[in-house]
């Protein structure tokens, strides 16, 4: 299909990028969720980090932050993206509950972990250094040390 | 000064936005650094959160994530922004060192804290709920509980 036709179909280039990203993320989350069937909270966070910090999936992180940057000033056009960004948090929340966390704890832990992993991916994207990877490793280890996320961070 | 003249001077609207944001951030960091003279690592993270989650400073967060979104695909044009985003991390690092952390620990703790606060601000921007504020409070409390950042998270 010609690019101009695709753009016409999706209304705009950001619209096209969003559709591609949403579909990629839907499949990514399925892969990660499948991994999560066997993992605790901390290990799942590790799997999420490994997945998105893999150069093979760099396009996801690029597209994600680009769309987020547009969504800031065009919230209506990107409502679907905004709703979608909670997908990963819900995945982590379910695992934290399975690990024995209370509902409130599971929610907060998953918001914190998603925010931290997202912030680290952003840092890695803009200013990639070994220190960012070391920080991510440390963050994930600290989750494991606190009992897989069932206590405090 | 007329907006068109400003745009001419700064080369582009993103260039103008960047210049305005850099100057605002420079001053913000001075305010936060001054607060930090009396605070430990965890309390300083709390001050950073309070500053940027304040509706009065919402424009900073908006402009920051918008520019980041552009920088993803135009890295050269936004090199200065990319360099600048490490300013807050360095501020936190200095306080972690003063709190007694080793150089490597101080670096990692400050990368993690910056990433997490940035991710939480992004979450709050796109999908503002009381749960995000509760998660931020919990994250900052967990830093304090671990000895102001001198041990693990």
Interface residues (C-beta under 8 A of the other chain):
Chain A: X62 X65 X66 X67 X68 X69 X70 X71 X72 X73 X75 X82 X85 X86 X104 X107 X108 X111 X112 X114 X115 X116 X117 X118 X119 X120 X122 X123 X125 X126 X127 X131 X132 X134 X135 X138 X139 X141 X142 X145 X152 X153
Chain B: X62 X65 X66 X67 X68 X69 X70 X71 X72 X73 X75 X82 X85 X86 X104 X107 X108 X111 X112 X114 X115 X116 X117 X118 X119 X120 X122 X123 X125 X126 X127 X131 X132 X134 X135 X138 X139 X141 X142 X145 X152 X153
